[in-house]
Amino acid sequence: MNQEELQAFLSEKLPDCSIRVSSPDGYHFEAEVVGERFEGMNRVKRQQTVYAVVSHLLADNTVHALSLKVRTPGEL
């Protein structure tokens, strides 16, 4: 899976969020996910919410590594 495919996948699964994915090497991905849905959630719960969407991709090694920054619009 490349960066564009991962961004499209996340955008489909989290349509109410703004998502930006980057990858310095094509194997390690960084995603910034911004959405109002994360209001009132602590940092761990926010990341768990996003990881739940991609857990199968990590488990089967479609995505090797994913680093997340999960924020609300007010935190930008």
PDB file with one MODEL, atoms N, CA, C and O in Angstrom:
MODEL        1
ATOM      1  N   MET A   1       0.853  -1.169   0.000  1.00  0.00           N
ATOM      2  CA  MET A   1       0.000   0.000   0.000  1.00  0.00           C
ATOM      3  C   MET A   1       0.899   1.231   0.000  1.00  0.00           C
ATOM      4  O   MET A   1       1.860   1.314   0.764  1.00  0.00           O
ATOM      5  N   ASN A   2       0.572   2.180  -0.865  1.00  0.00           N
ATOM      6  CA  ASN A   2       1.353   3.409  -0.884  1.00  0.00           C
ATOM      7  C   ASN A   2       0.629   4.522  -0.126  1.00  0.00           C
ATOM      8  O   ASN A   2      -0.480   4.334   0.372  1.00  0.00           O
ATOM      9  N   GLN A   3       1.266   5.656  -0.051  1.00  0.00           N
ATOM     10  CA  GLN A   3       0.733   6.756   0.754  1.00  0.00           C
ATOM     11  C   GLN A   3      -0.631   7.238   0.254  1.00  0.00           C
ATOM     12  O   GLN A   3      -1.513   7.539   1.058  1.00  0.00           O
ATOM     13  N   GLU A   4      -0.808   7.311  -1.061  1.00  0.00           N
ATOM     14  CA  GLU A   4      -2.091   7.762  -1.609  1.00  0.00           C
ATOM     15  C   GLU A   4      -3.205   6.763  -1.307  1.00  0.00           C
ATOM     16  O   GLU A   4      -4.329   7.155  -0.994  1.00  0.00           O
ATOM     17  N   GLU A   5      -2.892   5.481  -1.402  1.00  0.00           N
ATOM     18  CA  GLU A   5      -3.886   4.444  -1.108  1.00  0.00           C
ATOM     19  C   GLU A   5      -4.282   4.461   0.365  1.00  0.00           C
ATOM     20  O   GLU A   5      -5.457   4.308   0.698  1.00  0.00           O
ATOM     21  N   LEU A   6      -3.301   4.648   1.246  1.00  0.00           N
ATOM     22  CA  LEU A   6      -3.611   4.711   2.673  1.00  0.00           C
ATOM     23  C   LEU A   6      -4.448   5.940   2.986  1.00  0.00           C
ATOM     24  O   LEU A   6      -5.384   5.865   3.782  1.00  0.00           O
ATOM     25  N   GLN A   7      -4.127   7.061   2.373  1.00  0.00           N
ATOM     26  CA  GLN A   7      -4.914   8.273   2.600  1.00  0.00           C
ATOM     27  C   GLN A   7      -6.351   8.077   2.118  1.00  0.00           C
ATOM     28  O   GLN A   7      -7.292   8.470   2.807  1.00  0.00           O
ATOM     29  N   ALA A   8      -6.524   7.480   0.952  1.00  0.00           N
ATOM     30  CA  ALA A   8      -7.869   7.219   0.427  1.00  0.00           C
ATOM     31  C   ALA A   8      -8.632   6.264   1.342  1.00  0.00           C
ATOM     32  O   ALA A   8      -9.818   6.470   1.602  1.00  0.00           O
ATOM     33  N   PHE A   9      -7.961   5.224   1.831  1.00  0.00           N
ATOM     34  CA  PHE A   9      -8.599   4.264   2.729  1.00  0.00           C
ATOM     35  C   PHE A   9      -9.069   4.953   4.005  1.00  0.00           C
ATOM     36  O   PHE A   9     -10.216   4.785   4.419  1.00  0.00           O
ATOM     37  N   LEU A  10      -8.188   5.724   4.625  1.00  0.00           N
ATOM     38  CA  LEU A  10      -8.556   6.423   5.863  1.00  0.00           C
ATOM     39  C   LEU A  10      -9.675   7.430   5.620  1.00  0.00           C
ATOM     40  O   LEU A  10     -10.572   7.575   6.450  1.00  0.00           O
ATOM     41  N   SER A  11      -9.626   8.123   4.493  1.00  0.00           N
ATOM     42  CA  SER A  11     -10.669   9.104   4.173  1.00  0.00           C
ATOM     43  C   SER A  11     -12.022   8.432   3.988  1.00  0.00           C
ATOM     44  O   SER A  11     -13.055   8.992   4.355  1.00  0.00           O
ATOM     45  N   GLU A  12     -12.013   7.232   3.419  1.00  0.00           N
ATOM     46  CA  GLU A  12     -13.259   6.476   3.242  1.00  0.00           C
ATOM     47  C   GLU A  12     -13.814   6.014   4.588  1.00  0.00           C
ATOM     48  O   GLU A  12     -15.022   6.079   4.820  1.00  0.00           O
ATOM     49  N   LYS A  13     -12.941   5.553   5.466  1.00  0.00           N
ATOM     50  CA  LYS A  13     -13.373   5.017   6.757  1.00  0.00           C
ATOM     51  C   LYS A  13     -13.675   6.103   7.788  1.00  0.00           C
ATOM     52  O   LYS A  13     -14.455   5.881   8.714  1.00  0.00           O
ATOM     53  N   LEU A  14     -13.063   7.271   7.632  1.00  0.00           N
ATOM     54  CA  LEU A  14     -13.267   8.393   8.560  1.00  0.00           C
ATOM     55  C   LEU A  14     -13.666   9.626   7.747  1.00  0.00           C
ATOM     56  O   LEU A  14     -12.924  10.607   7.705  1.00  0.00           O
ATOM     57  N   PRO A  15     -14.840   9.579   7.099  1.00  0.00           N
ATOM     58  CA  PRO A  15     -15.209  10.640   6.153  1.00  0.00           C
ATOM     59  C   PRO A  15     -15.407  12.016   6.787  1.00  0.00           C
ATOM     60  O   PRO A  15     -15.377  13.028   6.087  1.00  0.00           O
ATOM     61  N   ASP A  16     -15.606  12.059   8.079  1.00  0.00           N
ATOM     62  CA  ASP A  16     -15.812  13.340   8.750  1.00  0.00           C
ATOM     63  C   ASP A  16     -14.500  13.961   9.225  1.00  0.00           C
ATOM     64  O   ASP A  16     -14.511  14.972   9.927  1.00  0.00           O
ATOM     65  N   CYS A  17     -13.386  13.369   8.851  1.00  0.00           N
ATOM     66  CA  CYS A  17     -12.071  13.852   9.289  1.00  0.00           C
ATOM     67  C   CYS A  17     -11.255  14.355   8.103  1.00  0.00           C
ATOM     68  O   CYS A  17     -11.435  13.924   6.964  1.00  0.00           O
ATOM     69  N   SER A  18     -10.369  15.267   8.409  1.00  0.00           N
ATOM     70  CA  SER A  18      -9.366  15.715   7.451  1.00  0.00           C
ATOM     71  C   SER A  18      -8.127  14.861   7.683  1.00  0.00           C
ATOM     72  O   SER A  18      -7.664  14.727   8.816  1.00  0.00           O
ATOM     73  N   ILE A  19      -7.592  14.286   6.615  1.00  0.00           N
ATOM     74  CA  ILE A  19      -6.500  13.329   6.766  1.00  0.00           C
ATOM     75  C   ILE A  19      -5.368  13.681   5.809  1.00  0.00           C
ATOM     76  O   ILE A  19      -5.581  13.970   4.632  1.00  0.00           O
ATOM     77  N   ARG A  20      -4.162  13.646   6.355  1.00  0.00           N
ATOM     78  CA  ARG A  20      -2.964  13.854   5.541  1.00  0.00           C
ATOM     79  C   ARG A  20      -1.974  12.744   5.879  1.00  0.00           C
ATOM     80  O   ARG A  20      -1.614  12.553   7.040  1.00  0.00           O
ATOM     81  N   VAL A  21      -1.541  12.020   4.861  1.00  0.00           N
ATOM     82  CA  VAL A  21      -0.604  10.914   5.054  1.00  0.00           C
ATOM     83  C   VAL A  21       0.695  11.239   4.323  1.00  0.00           C
ATOM     84  O   VAL A  21       0.682  11.733   3.196  1.00  0.00           O
ATOM     85  N   SER A  22       1.797  10.958   4.974  1.00  0.00           N
ATOM     86  CA  SER A  22       3.107  11.100   4.338  1.00  0.00           C
ATOM     87  C   SER A  22       3.923   9.846   4.629  1.00  0.00           C
ATOM     88  O   SER A  22       3.641   9.091   5.559  1.00  0.00           O
ATOM     89  N   SER A  23       4.939   9.655   3.804  1.00  0.00           N
ATOM     90  CA  SER A  23       5.827   8.507   3.994  1.00  0.00           C
ATOM     91  C   SER A  23       7.204   8.867   3.454  1.00  0.00           C
ATOM     92  O   SER A  23       7.371   9.061   2.250  1.00  0.00           O
ATOM     93  N   PRO A  24       8.181   8.955   4.335  1.00  0.00           N
ATOM     94  CA  PRO A  24       9.517   9.307   3.869  1.00  0.00           C
ATOM     95  C   PRO A  24      10.191   8.201   3.051  1.00  0.00           C
ATOM     96  O   PRO A  24      11.094   8.475   2.261  1.00  0.00           O
ATOM     97  N   ASP A  25       9.752   6.954   3.239  1.00  0.00           N
ATOM     98  CA  ASP A  25      10.435   5.843   2.578  1.00  0.00           C
ATOM     99  C   ASP A  25       9.508   4.813   1.922  1.00  0.00           C
ATOM    100  O   ASP A  25       9.986   3.820   1.375  1.00  0.00           O
ATOM    101  N   GLY A  26       8.202   5.036   1.970  1.00  0.00           N
ATOM    102  CA  GLY A  26       7.266   4.088   1.374  1.00  0.00           C
ATOM    103  C   GLY A  26       6.893   2.917   2.259  1.00  0.00           C
ATOM    104  O   GLY A  26       6.060   2.095   1.878  1.00  0.00           O
ATOM    105  N   TYR A  27       7.495   2.829   3.432  1.00  0.00           N
ATOM    106  CA  TYR A  27       7.205   1.740   4.373  1.00  0.00           C
ATOM    107  C   TYR A  27       6.683   2.247   5.711  1.00  0.00           C
ATOM    108  O   TYR A  27       5.817   1.630   6.331  1.00  0.00           O
ATOM    109  N   HIS A  28       7.217   3.364   6.139  1.00  0.00           N
ATOM    110  CA  HIS A  28       6.825   3.975   7.408  1.00  0.00           C
ATOM    111  C   HIS A  28       5.918   5.162   7.089  1.00  0.00           C
ATOM    112  O   HIS A  28       6.319   6.094   6.392  1.00  0.00           O
ATOM    113  N   PHE A  29       4.696   5.114   7.605  1.00  0.00           N
ATOM    114  CA  PHE A  29       3.715   6.143   7.296  1.00  0.00           C
ATOM    115  C   PHE A  29       3.452   7.019   8.513  1.00  0.00           C
ATOM    116  O   PHE A  29       3.503   6.568   9.657  1.00  0.00           O
ATOM    117  N   GLU A  30       3.172   8.275   8.230  1.00  0.00           N
ATOM    118  CA  GLU A  30       2.757   9.226   9.252  1.00  0.00           C
ATOM    119  C   GLU A  30       1.418   9.787   8.809  1.00  0.00           C
ATOM    120  O   GLU A  30       1.268  10.225   7.668  1.00  0.00           O
ATOM    121  N   ALA A  31       0.447   9.774   9.707  1.00  0.00           N
ATOM    122  CA  ALA A  31      -0.872  10.293   9.369  1.00  0.00           C
ATOM    123  C   ALA A  31      -1.285  11.346  10.384  1.00  0.00           C
ATOM    124  O   ALA A  31      -1.151  11.157  11.593  1.00  0.00           O
ATOM    125  N   GLU A  32      -1.788  12.453   9.868  1.00  0.00           N
ATOM    126  CA  GLU A  32      -2.397  13.470  10.714  1.00  0.00           C
ATOM    127  C   GLU A  32      -3.897  13.390  10.455  1.00  0.00           C
ATOM    128  O   GLU A  32      -4.351  13.561   9.323  1.00  0.00           O
ATOM    129  N   VAL A  33      -4.651  13.131  11.501  1.00  0.00           N
ATOM    130  CA  VAL A  33      -6.094  12.969  11.401  1.00  0.00           C
ATOM    131  C   VAL A  33      -6.736  14.035  12.275  1.00  0.00           C
ATOM    132  O   VAL A  33      -6.479  14.107  13.476  1.00  0.00           O
ATOM    133  N   VAL A  34      -7.576  14.864  11.656  1.00  0.00           N
ATOM    134  CA  VAL A  34      -8.207  15.966  12.376  1.00  0.00           C
ATOM    135  C   VAL A  34      -9.718  15.828  12.243  1.00  0.00           C
ATOM    136  O   VAL A  34     -10.249  15.730  11.136  1.00  0.00           O
ATOM    137  N   GLY A  35     -10.404  15.821  13.381  1.00  0.00           N
ATOM    138  CA  GLY A  35     -11.851  15.716  13.334  1.00  0.00           C
ATOM    139  C   GLY A  35     -12.509  16.109  14.641  1.00  0.00           C
ATOM    140  O   GLY A  35     -11.944  15.931  15.720  1.00  0.00           O
ATOM    141  N   GLU A  36     -13.695  16.639  14.525  1.00  0.00           N
ATOM    142  CA  GLU A  36     -14.467  17.008  15.715  1.00  0.00           C
ATOM    143  C   GLU A  36     -14.846  15.782  16.535  1.00  0.00           C
ATOM    144  O   GLU A  36     -15.096  15.897  17.735  1.00  0.00           O
ATOM    145  N   ARG A  37     -14.891  14.607  15.905  1.00  0.00           N
ATOM    146  CA  ARG A  37     -15.259  13.378  16.615  1.00  0.00           C
ATOM    147  C   ARG A  37     -14.328  13.087  17.784  1.00  0.00           C
ATOM    148  O   ARG A  37     -14.681  12.313  18.673  1.00  0.00           O
ATOM    149  N   PHE A  38     -13.140  13.697  17.799  1.00  0.00           N
ATOM    150  CA  PHE A  38     -12.163  13.427  18.850  1.00  0.00           C
ATOM    151  C   PHE A  38     -12.294  14.358  20.050  1.00  0.00           C
ATOM    152  O   PHE A  38     -11.542  14.234  21.017  1.00  0.00           O
ATOM    153  N   GLU A  39     -13.241  15.286  19.994  1.00  0.00           N
ATOM    154  CA  GLU A  39     -13.494  16.181  21.135  1.00  0.00           C
ATOM    155  C   GLU A  39     -13.819  15.344  22.364  1.00  0.00           C
ATOM    156  O   GLU A  39     -14.615  14.408  22.289  1.00  0.00           O
ATOM    157  N   GLY A  40     -13.211  15.674  23.479  1.00  0.00           N
ATOM    158  CA  GLY A  40     -13.494  14.987  24.731  1.00  0.00           C
ATOM    159  C   GLY A  40     -12.767  13.667  24.916  1.00  0.00           C
ATOM    160  O   GLY A  40     -12.871  13.051  25.976  1.00  0.00           O
ATOM    161  N   MET A  41     -12.031  13.219  23.903  1.00  0.00           N
ATOM    162  CA  MET A  41     -11.258  11.979  24.017  1.00  0.00           C
ATOM    163  C   MET A  41      -9.827  12.315  24.423  1.00  0.00           C
ATOM    164  O   MET A  41      -9.271  13.331  24.004  1.00  0.00           O
ATOM    165  N   ASN A  42      -9.243  11.450  25.241  1.00  0.00           N
ATOM    166  CA  ASN A  42      -7.824  11.642  25.541  1.00  0.00           C
ATOM    167  C   ASN A  42      -6.993  11.123  24.361  1.00  0.00           C
ATOM    168  O   ASN A  42      -7.522  10.515  23.431  1.00  0.00           O
ATOM    169  N   ARG A  43      -5.700  11.373  24.422  1.00  0.00           N
ATOM    170  CA  ARG A  43      -4.803  11.031  23.319  1.00  0.00           C
ATOM    171  C   ARG A  43      -4.834   9.535  22.994  1.00  0.00           C
ATOM    172  O   ARG A  43      -4.856   9.156  21.822  1.00  0.00           O
ATOM    173  N   VAL A  44      -4.837   8.700  24.007  1.00  0.00           N
ATOM    174  CA  VAL A  44      -4.838   7.253  23.793  1.00  0.00           C
ATOM    175  C   VAL A  44      -6.121   6.810  23.103  1.00  0.00           C
ATOM    176  O   VAL A  44      -6.072   6.026  22.154  1.00  0.00           O
ATOM    177  N   LYS A  45      -7.252   7.293  23.558  1.00  0.00           N
ATOM    178  CA  LYS A  45      -8.538   6.912  22.962  1.00  0.00           C
ATOM    179  C   LYS A  45      -8.620   7.367  21.502  1.00  0.00           C
ATOM    180  O   LYS A  45      -9.154   6.653  20.654  1.00  0.00           O
ATOM    181  N   ARG A  46      -8.093   8.546  21.217  1.00  0.00           N
ATOM    182  CA  ARG A  46      -8.085   9.039  19.833  1.00  0.00           C
ATOM    183  C   ARG A  46      -7.293   8.093  18.939  1.00  0.00           C
ATOM    184  O   ARG A  46      -7.750   7.707  17.863  1.00  0.00           O
ATOM    185  N   GLN A  47      -6.102   7.728  19.397  1.00  0.00           N
ATOM    186  CA  GLN A  47      -5.274   6.839  18.589  1.00  0.00           C
ATOM    187  C   GLN A  47      -5.900   5.454  18.459  1.00  0.00           C
ATOM    188  O   GLN A  47      -5.823   4.835  17.397  1.00  0.00           O
ATOM    189  N   GLN A  48      -6.514   4.969  19.521  1.00  0.00           N
ATOM    190  CA  GLN A  48      -7.190   3.671  19.451  1.00  0.00           C
ATOM    191  C   GLN A  48      -8.306   3.696  18.415  1.00  0.00           C
ATOM    192  O   GLN A  48      -8.523   2.712  17.708  1.00  0.00           O
ATOM    193  N   THR A  49      -9.011   4.812  18.324  1.00  0.00           N
ATOM    194  CA  THR A  49     -10.096   4.954  17.357  1.00  0.00           C
ATOM    195  C   THR A  49      -9.580   4.805  15.933  1.00  0.00           C
ATOM    196  O   THR A  49     -10.189   4.119  15.113  1.00  0.00           O
ATOM    197  N   VAL A  50      -8.461   5.445  15.645  1.00  0.00           N
ATOM    198  CA  VAL A  50      -7.890   5.365  14.295  1.00  0.00           C
ATOM    199  C   VAL A  50      -7.236   4.006  14.062  1.00  0.00           C
ATOM    200  O   VAL A  50      -7.413   3.413  12.997  1.00  0.00           O
ATOM    201  N   TYR A  51      -6.490   3.509  15.034  1.00  0.00           N
ATOM    202  CA  TYR A  51      -5.851   2.197  14.864  1.00  0.00           C
ATOM    203  C   TYR A  51      -6.880   1.089  14.651  1.00  0.00           C
ATOM    204  O   TYR A  51      -6.587   0.113  13.959  1.00  0.00           O
ATOM    205  N   ALA A  52      -8.059   1.211  15.219  1.00  0.00           N
ATOM    206  CA  ALA A  52      -9.104   0.205  15.010  1.00  0.00           C
ATOM    207  C   ALA A  52      -9.474   0.098  13.533  1.00  0.00           C
ATOM    208  O   ALA A  52      -9.827  -0.979  13.052  1.00  0.00           O
ATOM    209  N   VAL A  53      -9.394   1.204  12.825  1.00  0.00           N
ATOM    210  CA  VAL A  53      -9.724   1.230  11.398  1.00  0.00           C
ATOM    211  C   VAL A  53      -8.647   0.526  10.570  1.00  0.00           C
ATOM    212  O   VAL A  53      -8.953  -0.097   9.553  1.00  0.00           O
ATOM    213  N   VAL A  54      -7.398   0.623  10.998  1.00  0.00           N
ATOM    214  CA  VAL A  54      -6.286   0.088  10.202  1.00  0.00           C
ATOM    215  C   VAL A  54      -5.638  -1.159  10.803  1.00  0.00           C
ATOM    216  O   VAL A  54      -4.640  -1.646  10.274  1.00  0.00           O
ATOM    217  N   SER A  55      -6.180  -1.673  11.880  1.00  0.00           N
ATOM    218  CA  SER A  55      -5.529  -2.788  12.583  1.00  0.00           C
ATOM    219  C   SER A  55      -5.274  -3.987  11.672  1.00  0.00           C
ATOM    220  O   SER A  55      -4.228  -4.628  11.775  1.00  0.00           O
ATOM    221  N   HIS A  56      -6.208  -4.292  10.790  1.00  0.00           N
ATOM    222  CA  HIS A  56      -6.009  -5.435   9.894  1.00  0.00           C
ATOM    223  C   HIS A  56      -4.879  -5.180   8.892  1.00  0.00           C
ATOM    224  O   HIS A  56      -4.198  -6.118   8.477  1.00  0.00           O
ATOM    225  N   LEU A  57      -4.677  -3.927   8.506  1.00  0.00           N
ATOM    226  CA  LEU A  57      -3.589  -3.596   7.583  1.00  0.00           C
ATOM    227  C   LEU A  57      -2.229  -3.739   8.258  1.00  0.00           C
ATOM    228  O   LEU A  57      -1.248  -4.130   7.627  1.00  0.00           O
ATOM    229  N   LEU A  58      -2.186  -3.422   9.535  1.00  0.00           N
ATOM    230  CA  LEU A  58      -0.951  -3.597  10.302  1.00  0.00           C
ATOM    231  C   LEU A  58      -0.707  -5.079  10.595  1.00  0.00           C
ATOM    232  O   LEU A  58       0.431  -5.545  10.543  1.00  0.00           O
ATOM    233  N   ALA A  59      -1.765  -5.809  10.900  1.00  0.00           N
ATOM    234  CA  ALA A  59      -1.638  -7.229  11.248  1.00  0.00           C
ATOM    235  C   ALA A  59      -1.123  -8.063  10.079  1.00  0.00           C
ATOM    236  O   ALA A  59      -0.317  -8.974  10.269  1.00  0.00           O
ATOM    237  N   ASP A  60      -1.589  -7.751   8.874  1.00  0.00           N
ATOM    238  CA  ASP A  60      -1.136  -8.543   7.719  1.00  0.00           C
ATOM    239  C   ASP A  60       0.052  -7.902   7.001  1.00  0.00           C
ATOM    240  O   ASP A  60       0.451  -8.340   5.922  1.00  0.00           O
ATOM    241  N   ASN A  61       0.609  -6.858   7.619  1.00  0.00           N
ATOM    242  CA  ASN A  61       1.808  -6.172   7.132  1.00  0.00           C
ATOM    243  C   ASN A  61       1.600  -5.427   5.816  1.00  0.00           C
ATOM    244  O   ASN A  61       2.567  -5.105   5.127  1.00  0.00           O
ATOM    245  N   THR A  62       0.340  -5.151   5.463  1.00  0.00           N
ATOM    246  CA  THR A  62       0.074  -4.281   4.321  1.00  0.00           C
ATOM    247  C   THR A  62       0.656  -2.903   4.603  1.00  0.00           C
ATOM    248  O   THR A  62       1.215  -2.252   3.720  1.00  0.00           O
ATOM    249  N   VAL A  63       0.512  -2.474   5.849  1.00  0.00           N
ATOM    250  CA  VAL A  63       1.151  -1.251   6.337  1.00  0.00           C
ATOM    251  C   VAL A  63       2.158  -1.698   7.389  1.00  0.00           C
ATOM    252  O   VAL A  63       1.794  -2.321   8.386  1.00  0.00           O
ATOM    253  N   HIS A  64       3.417  -1.376   7.159  1.00  0.00           N
ATOM    254  CA  HIS A  64       4.473  -1.834   8.067  1.00  0.00           C
ATOM    255  C   HIS A  64       4.475  -1.054   9.373  1.00  0.00           C
ATOM    256  O   HIS A  64       4.552  -1.647  10.449  1.00  0.00           O
ATOM    257  N   ALA A  65       4.391   0.269   9.291  1.00  0.00           N
ATOM    258  CA  ALA A  65       4.435   1.111  10.494  1.00  0.00           C
ATOM    259  C   ALA A  65       3.612   2.367  10.259  1.00  0.00           C
ATOM    260  O   ALA A  65       3.618   2.935   9.166  1.00  0.00           O
ATOM    261  N   LEU A  66       2.908   2.792  11.292  1.00  0.00           N
ATOM    262  CA  LEU A  66       2.060   3.973  11.186  1.00  0.00           C
ATOM    263  C   LEU A  66       2.185   4.804  12.451  1.00  0.00           C
ATOM    264  O   LEU A  66       1.934   4.325  13.558  1.00  0.00           O
ATOM    265  N   SER A  67       2.575   6.046  12.268  1.00  0.00           N
ATOM    266  CA  SER A  67       2.657   7.010  13.359  1.00  0.00           C
ATOM    267  C   SER A  67       1.483   7.969  13.209  1.00  0.00           C
ATOM    268  O   SER A  67       1.195   8.439  12.108  1.00  0.00           O
ATOM    269  N   LEU A  68       0.807   8.258  14.316  1.00  0.00           N
ATOM    270  CA  LEU A  68      -0.398   9.083  14.254  1.00  0.00           C
ATOM    271  C   LEU A  68      -0.270  10.379  15.039  1.00  0.00           C
ATOM    272  O   LEU A  68       0.338  10.433  16.108  1.00  0.00           O
ATOM    273  N   LYS A  69      -0.861  11.417  14.471  1.00  0.00           N
ATOM    274  CA  LYS A  69      -1.148  12.655  15.187  1.00  0.00           C
ATOM    275  C   LYS A  69      -2.648  12.851  15.010  1.00  0.00           C
ATOM    276  O   LYS A  69      -3.118  13.097  13.899  1.00  0.00           O
ATOM    277  N   VAL A  70      -3.388  12.746  16.088  1.00  0.00           N
ATOM    278  CA  VAL A  70      -4.847  12.830  16.028  1.00  0.00           C
ATOM    279  C   VAL A  70      -5.272  14.047  16.834  1.00  0.00           C
ATOM    280  O   VAL A  70      -4.982  14.153  18.026  1.00  0.00           O
ATOM    281  N   ARG A  71      -5.964  14.965  16.166  1.00  0.00           N
ATOM    282  CA  ARG A  71      -6.310  16.239  16.793  1.00  0.00           C
ATOM    283  C   ARG A  71      -7.751  16.630  16.491  1.00  0.00           C
ATOM    284  O   ARG A  71      -8.418  16.053  15.632  1.00  0.00           O
ATOM    285  N   THR A  72      -8.198  17.629  17.229  1.00  0.00           N
ATOM    286  CA  THR A  72      -9.469  18.280  16.921  1.00  0.00           C
ATOM    287  C   THR A  72      -9.148  19.549  16.140  1.00  0.00           C
ATOM    288  O   THR A  72      -8.015  20.029  16.188  1.00  0.00           O
ATOM    289  N   PRO A  73     -10.124  20.102  15.420  1.00  0.00           N
ATOM    290  CA  PRO A  73      -9.860  21.335  14.678  1.00  0.00           C
ATOM    291  C   PRO A  73      -9.369  22.479  15.571  1.00  0.00           C
ATOM    292  O   PRO A  73      -8.564  23.303  15.136  1.00  0.00           O
ATOM    293  N   GLY A  74      -9.840  22.530  16.793  1.00  0.00           N
ATOM    294  CA  GLY A  74      -9.426  23.581  17.709  1.00  0.00           C
ATOM    295  C   GLY A  74      -7.988  23.469  18.175  1.00  0.00           C
ATOM    296  O   GLY A  74      -7.443  24.418  18.738  1.00  0.00           O
ATOM    297  N   GLU A  75      -7.371  22.326  17.948  1.00  0.00           N
ATOM    298  CA  GLU A  75      -5.989  22.109  18.372  1.00  0.00           C
ATOM    299  C   GLU A  75      -4.968  22.438  17.285  1.00  0.00           C
ATOM    300  O   GLU A  75      -3.763  22.303  17.500  1.00  0.00           O
ATOM    301  N   LEU A  76      -5.441  22.862  16.141  1.00  0.00           N
ATOM    302  CA  LEU A  76      -4.516  23.190  15.045  1.00  0.00           C
ATOM    303  C   LEU A  76      -3.908  24.557  15.226  1.00  0.00           C
ATOM    304  O   LEU A  76      -3.109  24.992  14.397  1.00  0.00           O
TER     305      LEU A  76
ENDMDL
END
